Amino acid sequence: MATKHSPLNLNVRDLINRPGEMREEQFTVDVAEQMGEGLVAVRSGAALDVDARLESVHEGILVTTEVDAVAEGECGRCLIDIALPVEVEFQELFGYHSGEAIEYEVQDDHVDLESLIRDAVVLALPFQPVCRPDCPGLDPETGLRLADHPELVTPEHSDPRWAALTGFQASEDSGPDAESGADQQRER
Ligand SMILES: [Zn+2]
């Protein structure tokens, strides 16, 4: 829970009831409580780079926030440790008075970004993170990471994505990668 002392609870006293005034704040905070429960998460202690634009408007304070962080965890296919950059951006109006369209309120001259940032970051985390888009995963028999042991990749259990990569590598010298490009598109 955020308190008045949370670094993500920003003082906007200087902007209240001064429509047209604007201020930007850039700061880095340590994540207090892990964000995300999946294979990758922004762990407690990780740095959160926050860039917030605070604008005074008639109804309240309009906050535009950009957050950068790094999520850590493991690849969903081959289980090695990975770190993924996470970037989120959102805009929210903190009203002076709650109303139908106003979900957040200016409280004690502060706008609390904590839950907004947490929700946005958690939503941005991939459900199936991979160390690289074409990660071939693990060999079902040996449990070895196929990316490290391409000799274990046989047609029987090769992932189609891996097959595409092998083809690409084989034809690397011969020029255009039209084939690999088509495969990437199909994956989307
Ligand atoms: Zn992987």
Boltz pocket constraint, residues with backbone or C-beta under 6 A from the ligand:
constraints:
  - pocket:
      binder: B
      contacts: [[A, 75], [A, 76], [A, 77], [A, 78], [A, 79], [A, 80], [A, 130], [A, 131], [A, 132], [A, 135], [A, 136], [A, 137]]
      max_distance: 6.0
